[in-house]
Amino acid sequence: MHEFIIEIVKSDEIYRKIANASLEKKDDIYRYDFMKKFEKKWDMYHCPLKAKQSGGYDVVMASGMLGYLLPQKIGDTEQKYIAELADEKLWTDCVASIESSLMTFVSHGIDLKVKEYMFTLMLADPSSPYSVMNDGYCGDGGIPGYIFGSLVPSETTKTRIPVVLAHETNHNVRFQYIKWSNEISLAEYMICEGLAENFAVKLYGEENLGPWVSKTDQEMLNEYIKPLIQDALEVQGFDNITSYMYGDEMAKLQKYIPVGMPYCAGYACGYYMVKYYLDKTGKDIVDATILPAEEILKEIDGFWSETTIIRKGNTYEDSK
């Protein structure tokens, strides 16, 4: 008997309703038939379902900022994506990923403080720079009890999205134990992301690393990213750390200051930083997930001076 419940919000039916609706009705169907189910999650971001003034900040505007396909863009040409999203195997695989991820913690004796989880799949906007940079798929699991996957549906993204959901479920569990702060440091943020990606690899294998890690090569990591990030570990606040985590291109899109970082540098560095910690200490990724960041940081001084060897398939890149 599971110690948790996963509620599935089947989005393909809602998207089809949006596609068939008139332009003036699309936004409200998105708001009230779909996003209202996640109202408590949006409340955590101080984001209302509908702005008091037309064109104000609300779930529709926020969705566009996050790279989701806006309801006004959903019509006849998007029916192909909706048909892909209706694939029952896709939903089965996604729920199985969340379930097995949660069970990995439960079987390790870790108590899930949140017992009810709500999950859905969002259509990502194929024209969004975020979708392009992330190879058409991504996730959101930072608010305990709520897990989103987003994708531009294709055979590839449908295969990869369950891996993302393992990553996001790890966030979901970590933030049941570790309180999120808007003043989070770069080091703490890297640890959160490094833990999540190492957890996904534990379940799905290194060959399924997300592009936020796999697009960084060994020379770039060791000779460029690590030295810059080491000097910025204490930087705080999302507006200051975004460029380090996501890279300059994404930072500019969000109107943050670029610092000379390539795509998702902090994600890649965080993955290898946490991997170094796990290899050094022998700690299991499941137990490490709920550790305070400072306990991990005090064990990784050697990471910065050691050449990180990046594995590619069954071989390793040679350091230069």
KAVENCOR-V814251 format. One record per helix or strand of 3 or more residues. SS is the DSSP state (h for helix, s for strand). FROM is the first residue (numbers start at 0). TO is the last residue. Records with the same first field share a line. If there is no record, write none. Layout:
# KAVENCOR-V814251
SS=FROM-TO + FROM-TO
This chain:
# KAVENCOR-V814251
s=4-8 + 115-123 + 136-139 + 145-150
h=10-19 + 22-43 + 58-64 + 70-72 + 75-84 + 87-106 + 128-132 + 154-176 + 185-203 + 205-207 + 210-213 + 217-229 + 237-245 + 247-252 + 264-280 + 284-287 + 292-296 + 300-303
